[in-house]
Amino acid sequence: MTYPEKPRSNVWFLLPIFFGVIGGIIAFFILRQDDPRKARNCLYLGIVFMIIGIIVNILIAASIPGIDSGFNVNI
């Protein structure tokens, strides 16, 4: 059964931008009946931001020098 498509606000794109893939899933389930195209785009946006976040975390973790096990503390 197809639902009539209602245009929804573009503010829904803020949900995956701020909350990543979780926000994209929430927006998808809310928008899927009213505006399926925008629902898919919100989900894709959340996935893209999750991948970008993982890549940035890997790059930051690679640039931090190794931590010594002793931390130079004498007890």
N, C-alpha and C positions, 0 to 999 in steps of 0.2 A: 504494500500500500504506500503510495507516495503522498507526501504532505505538501501543502502549498508553501512555497518558499517566501518567508518574511525577511526583509532586510533587517539585519541586526547591527548595532553600533560597532564601530571599529575599536571602541574602548576594550572590547573583549580580548584584543591582542596584547593588552598589558598583563593579563593573567599569566600566559606562558613566558613573557619577558621577565617578570619578577619572580615567578615560582618554577620556572623550567618545565620539565616534563610533567610534573604533577599538575601545574597550572594548565598545561596543554590538554591533559586528560580530562580535567574538570571542565574546561571550556568546550572540549569535544562533546562530552555527554550532555551539557546544557544546550549547545547550539545544534546538535546533529539533526533534529527534526525541523527546526525553523530555517536554518541556513547551512546545509551540509557542506558547501564549498568553504565557507569561513571556518566551520568546525574542523575540517581536514587541515586547513592552513594553520590554525592554532596548534593542532597536534604536531604538525611538521615543525613549526617554529619552536615549540618546546623541546623537540628532539634535537634540533640544530643547536639551541643554546646549551643543552646538556653536553653535546659533543664538544662544543667550544670550551665549556667549563672544564671538561676532563683534560683537553689539550693544554689549556692554560695551567692547570694544576701540575701536570707532568713537567711542563717547562720550568715552572717555579721550583718544583722539587729537585729538578736536575741542576739548578743553578746554586742551590744551598750546599755549602761544603759539608763534608761528613762530620758527624759529632763523635768525639772520643768517648769511650766508655767510662773513663775516670772523671771527666769534667774538671780535671786539675784540682781536686779536692783532697786534702790530707786529713784523715781522721785518726 
